[in-house]
Amino acid sequence: MVCVTQCVRAAAGGAGEQRGFSLTAAEEDASGAALDGKMAASKVKQDMPPTGGYGPVDYRRNLPRRGLSGYSMFGVGVGLLVFGYWRLFRWNRERRRLHIEELEARVALLPLLQAEHDRRTLRMLRENLEEEAVIMKDVPGWKVGEKMFHTDRWVSPITEELFNLRPREETLRKKFGFLWYV
Amino acid sequence: MKYFFSVPRIMPFVDLQSRLGINLDQWLLAQSGEQPQKRVARCHAFEKEWIECAHGIGQTRAKKECKLELEDFYECMHRRKTQQRLYEVRKQREKMIKEGTYTPPPHHAGSEEARP
């Protein structure tokens, strides 16, 4: 209560100073007295501390030393890493064995796949040759089945050569339908 | 890269990489060289023939004597003549189809399943 009146007086005095003059002593007393009278007249219910004051408050610092030390935490981390690496290396060895098995399967099947592919190529080349003979029979100076190379070696035909007389979408599907990498 | 490391314009006849026994860029100069995973290039044979024909005889002689090998190598790489030929056949075929003198057989009309 005392603080309230003192604060108000200080505020009033401060405000007075701001305005360029200060309250005279008589005016200060009058304002203080008026406030005291108002407070004493009505008993307002306020939230007050318990009688006898509050109990003791433990305000000391509480920073307990607990947990692992730095070295042991480091050791735990390194241990986890090593365990992870061990698992990884084991699994990589297993993956290598599986990959070798897949390669062996491919090696075993290669003759069959290569023979199929060769038969297909030769069939398409034969069909193209026959159609070319039919198509170009009226063109003067055209040699059917003429080789573009000076050598007698077998040169693998390119996709365009094989799919020349077929619809364009077949060529595109063969070239771009399955991509090994993008 | 050969010109970068070997600098024949400034130091001709000085095969620096062979002298020093290093292989900085010669490994990537020819398709017929050693490839990773032993995979062969498409025009390996033609390039090998051409290099064997043209090696060590000088550019002027090589241009005269190795014409056929070079032409084959070029054709293998770019297939210019093959594509020109295929184009002419296709054009004639389309002309005949428009005239109505030619109908493509079923295996060329996209209706048959591919079979080996």
Interface residues (C-beta under 8 A of the other chain):
Chain A: E116 H117 R119 R120 R123 E127 E131 E132 V134 I135 M136 V139 E146 M148 F149 H150 T151 R153 V155 S156 I158 E160 E161 N164 L165 R166 P167 E169 E170
Chain B: R42 A45 F46 E49 L68 E71 D72 E75 C76 R79 K81 T82 Q83 R85 L86 E88 V89 R90 Q92 R93 M96 Y102 P104 P105 H107 H108 A109 G110 A114 R115 P116
